[in-house]
Amino acid sequence: MRIAIISDIHSNIYALEALEKSLKEQHIDKVYNLGDILGYNANPRETLDWVKENVDFSLRGEHDTLIAGIEPVFITDPDAVKVADWTYEKLSNSDFEYLESLPLDYEDENLILVHDDVSIPGNLFYITSEKDARDALSAFNNKICFYGHTHLPLIFEKDKSKTVKTITDSKIKINPESTYLISVGSVGQPRDKDPRLCYAIYDTEENSVEFIRVEYDTQKAAEEIRNQGLPERFAYRLLKGL
């Protein structure tokens, strides 16, 4: 089975249009979403409808939680809060009910899915270093944990000697004697200085994970942000991948 694992769409319908084409080209069987469907960008209704129709399983991120008013969320960026307030006005009661129904994590014997930190899902911690990864990898025994939130594609491996290392390859073969912590990057707002959308494919038969990068119309997405009077810096970030 080929599973696309996506995260941090952030109301970017233009990225989703390119993603949908890529999913067909990659012969994807299932799509898992790791949260933050909403926020930052200007097409929340279209994005939420796409997720409802095309995603097999979805988690809830902190922006989704904040926008739906499910519980208090500590987000200090006033521009992000401004977009959250704007997004709230665009959604319906059924949208809020859908968001509230989404879990914060998923686990089976081989796999864990979280939005942010596997140690305490929902704590908003950014795992971006080997030190952070070492702590997180000690929190589970499953083969792989996929996570989002960082907006960066990252792979950390803990081998049988308990050594943790960063893997920079865009495609890896899963070592049966290792455990992995994999950040799948962002569909809607990449932050690794590459504006192309990013997602991961987990191939259970090939036993591999691969990052996929796809170009999309960042100019249109940025212009839509400007047209809706949302903060200019979010348009700039799309164009630069920041």
C-alpha positions in Angstrom: 0.0 0.0 0.0 1.2 3.5 -0.9 0.1 6.0 1.8 0.5 9.7 1.3 1.1 11.5 4.6 0.4 15.2 4.4 0.4 18.0 7.0 0.0 21.7 7.5 -2.2 22.5 4.5 -3.1 25.8 6.1 -6.0 26.8 3.9 -3.9 26.7 0.7 -6.3 25.4 -2.0 -3.8 26.1 -4.8 -1.2 23.8 -3.2 -4.0 21.2 -2.8 -4.8 21.3 -6.5 -1.2 20.5 -7.4 -1.1 17.9 -4.6 -4.2 16.1 -5.9 -2.6 15.7 -9.3 0.6 14.4 -7.8 -1.4 11.8 -5.7 -2.8 10.4 -8.8 0.5 10.3 -10.6 2.0 8.5 -7.6 -0.8 5.9 -7.5 -1.6 6.6 -3.9 -4.0 4.2 -2.1 -4.7 6.3 1.1 -4.1 9.8 2.4 -3.4 10.6 6.0 -3.4 14.2 7.2 -1.5 15.2 10.3 -3.3 18.4 11.1 -3.4 22.2 10.7 -5.8 22.1 7.9 -6.6 25.8 8.5 -4.8 29.1 9.2 -2.4 31.5 7.4 -3.9 31.3 3.9 -7.1 32.5 2.3 -9.2 29.5 1.2 -10.4 27.7 4.4 -13.8 26.5 3.1 -12.4 25.0 -0.1 -9.5 23.4 1.8 -11.8 21.9 4.5 -14.1 20.5 1.8 -11.1 19.0 0.0 -9.9 17.3 3.2 -13.4 15.9 4.0 -13.7 14.4 0.5 -10.1 13.2 -0.2 -8.5 12.3 3.2 -8.9 8.8 4.7 -7.8 9.9 8.2 -7.1 13.3 9.7 -5.7 14.7 12.9 -6.3 18.1 14.4 -3.6 20.7 14.7 -3.4 23.7 17.0 -4.7 26.2 14.3 -7.7 23.9 13.8 -8.3 23.8 17.5 -7.9 27.6 17.9 -10.2 28.4 15.0 -12.9 26.1 16.1 -12.7 27.3 19.6 -12.4 23.8 21.0 -10.0 24.7 23.8 -7.5 27.5 24.6 -4.4 27.4 22.4 -1.2 29.4 23.2 -0.4 31.1 19.9 1.5 34.3 20.4 1.8 35.5 16.8 -0.8 38.3 16.4 -1.0 37.9 12.6 -1.8 34.2 13.0 -4.5 35.0 15.5 -5.9 37.6 13.1 -6.1 35.0 10.3 -7.8 32.6 12.8 -10.4 35.2 13.6 -11.0 35.8 9.9 -11.2 32.1 9.2 -13.7 31.5 12.0 -16.2 33.8 10.2 -15.9 31.7 7.0 -16.9 28.4 8.6 -20.2 26.7 9.5 -21.3 24.9 12.5 -20.9 21.6 10.7 -17.3 22.6 9.9 -16.6 23.2 13.6 -18.2 19.9 14.5 -16.0 18.1 12.0 -12.8 19.8 13.4 -13.8 18.9 17.0 -14.3 15.3 15.9 -10.6 15.0 14.8 -8.2 13.2 17.2 -4.8 14.5 18.3 -3.0 11.3 17.6 -3.2 7.7 16.1 -1.4 4.6 17.0 -1.2 1.0 15.9 1.5 -1.7 16.4 3.8 -0.3 13.7 2.8 3.4 13.3 2.2 6.5 15.3 0.7 9.7 13.8 0.8 13.0 15.7 0.7 16.7 14.7 3.5 17.9 16.9 5.2 16.0 19.8 4.7 12.3 20.2 5.7 12.6 23.9 2.7 14.8 24.7 0.4 15.3 21.6 -0.8 18.9 21.5 2.0 20.5 23.4 3.1 22.5 20.3 6.8 21.6 20.7 8.9 21.8 17.5 11.1 18.7 17.0 13.9 19.9 14.7 17.2 18.7 16.2 18.8 15.4 17.1 18.5 16.2 20.8 14.8 16.8 20.5 14.4 13.7 18.4 16.3 11.6 20.9 13.9 12.5 23.6 10.9 11.9 21.4 12.2 8.5 20.1 12.4 7.3 23.7 8.7 7.9 24.1 7.5 5.1 21.7 8.4 1.5 20.6 6.5 1.5 17.3 8.5 1.4 14.1 7.7 4.8 12.7 6.3 8.1 14.0 5.2 10.6 11.4 4.6 14.1 12.6 4.0 17.7 11.2 4.1 21.1 12.8 7.7 22.0 11.9 6.9 22.6 8.2 10.2 20.9 7.4 11.0 17.5 5.9 13.1 15.7 8.5 14.1 12.1 9.2 15.7 10.9 12.4 16.7 7.3 12.9 17.5 5.4 16.1 19.5 2.3 15.3 19.8 -0.9 17.4 22.7 0.6 19.4 20.3 3.5 20.4 22.3 6.0 18.4 20.2 8.8 16.9 21.2 10.3 13.6 19.7 12.7 11.0 19.1 11.3 7.5 19.2 13.8 4.6 18.2 11.4 1.8 14.8 12.2 0.2 14.0 8.4 0.1 14.9 5.8 2.7 14.5 2.1 3.1 13.1 1.3 6.5 15.6 -0.8 8.6 13.7 -3.4 10.6 16.1 -2.9 13.5 15.7 0.9 13.7 12.9 3.2 14.7 12.1 6.5 12.9 10.8 9.9 13.6 9.7 11.6 10.4 8.5 15.1 9.9 6.6 15.2 6.6 7.0 18.9 5.8 4.1 21.2 4.7 1.7 21.2 1.9 0.5 24.8 2.4 3.4 26.7 3.8 6.9 25.1 3.5 9.6 26.7 5.6 12.8 25.1 4.3 13.5 27.8 1.7 11.9 25.6 -1.0 8.4 27.0 -1.9 7.3 23.7 -3.5 4.7 21.8 -1.4 6.1 18.8 0.4 4.6 15.5 1.5 5.7 11.9 2.2 4.9 8.6 0.7 5.0 5.5 3.0 5.1 2.4 0.9 4.3 -0.5 3.1 5.2 -3.2 0.5 8.5 -1.6 -0.5 9.1 -0.6 3.1 10.2 2.8 2.2 9.5 6.5 2.9 10.0 9.2 0.3 9.6 13.0 0.3 7.8 14.4 -2.7 8.2 18.1 -3.8 5.7 19.6 -6.2 5.5 23.1 -7.7 2.2 25.0 -7.5 1.0 28.5 -8.3 2.5 30.3 -5.3 1.7 33.7 -7.0 -2.0 32.9 -7.0 -2.0 31.8 -3.4 -0.1 34.9 -2.4 -2.4 37.2 -4.3 -5.4 35.6 -2.7 -4.0 36.4 0.7 -3.6 40.1 -0.4 -7.1 40.2 -1.9 -8.6 39.1 1.4 -6.6 41.7 3.4 -4.6 39.1 5.4 -1.1 39.8 6.6 1.3 40.5 3.7 4.1 38.5 5.4 2.2 35.3 4.9 2.1 35.9 1.1 5.8 36.6 1.2 6.5 33.4 3.0 4.8 31.3 0.3 6.9 32.9 -2.4 10.2 32.3 -0.6 9.4 29.1 1.3 10.1 30.7 4.7 
